[in-house]
Amino acid sequence: FCTIGQFLRGTYLPNSLGYHNLESIFDPNKLEYVWEEDCYKRLIPYAICNGKKVKINNLHIHSKQLKNFKS
């Protein structure tokens, strides 16, 4: 699911936020994303699709701008 990480933070190219890899099996733009705090005060990402919230267990941050995703 590197598609979600590329969509949320872009690729190594400038101005690539919202990037959608056309070879992906889904369009990340069709999901809503939220971060919720867990019992350890870490921010955990979730995707919401058709009203169902699904935990995102792994994000591939292609841009390597990890600061925005640290918990």
C-alpha positions in Angstrom: 0.0 0.0 0.0 2.8 2.5 -0.8 0.0 4.3 -2.7 -1.3 5.9 0.6 2.1 7.1 1.7 2.8 8.7 -1.7 -0.7 10.3 -1.8 -0.4 11.8 1.7 3.2 13.0 1.5 4.2 12.9 -2.2 7.2 11.4 -3.8 10.8 12.5 -4.0 9.6 15.0 -6.7 8.7 18.6 -5.7 5.0 19.5 -5.7 3.9 15.8 -5.7 1.4 15.9 -2.7 -1.7 14.0 -3.7 0.3 11.7 -6.1 -1.7 8.8 -7.4 0.2 6.0 -8.9 -2.0 4.8 -11.8 -0.7 1.2 -11.4 -2.2 1.1 -7.9 -5.2 -1.3 -7.4 -7.2 1.6 -5.8 -7.5 5.4 -5.9 -6.3 6.8 -2.5 -8.2 10.0 -3.3 -11.5 8.2 -2.7 -10.7 7.6 1.0 -10.8 9.9 3.9 -7.8 9.8 6.3 -7.8 10.5 10.1 -5.3 10.1 12.9 -6.4 9.1 16.3 -4.5 8.9 19.5 -4.1 5.4 21.1 -3.7 4.6 24.8 0.1 5.4 24.6 -0.6 8.9 23.1 0.7 7.8 19.6 -1.2 9.1 16.5 -2.4 6.2 14.5 -3.6 6.6 10.9 -6.9 5.3 9.7 -8.6 5.3 6.3 -12.4 5.7 6.1 -14.3 4.2 3.2 -18.1 4.0 2.9 -18.3 4.9 6.6 -16.0 2.1 7.8 -12.8 3.0 9.6 -9.8 0.8 8.9 -6.4 1.1 10.7 -3.4 1.7 8.4 -0.7 -0.5 9.8 2.1 0.6 7.5 2.9 3.8 5.5 5.6 3.9 2.8 6.7 7.5 3.0 8.4 7.7 -0.4 9.4 11.4 0.1 11.4 10.4 3.2 9.8 13.4 5.0 9.1 11.3 8.1 8.8 14.2 10.6 5.1 14.6 9.9 4.4 10.9 10.6 6.3 10.3 13.8 4.3 9.4 16.9 
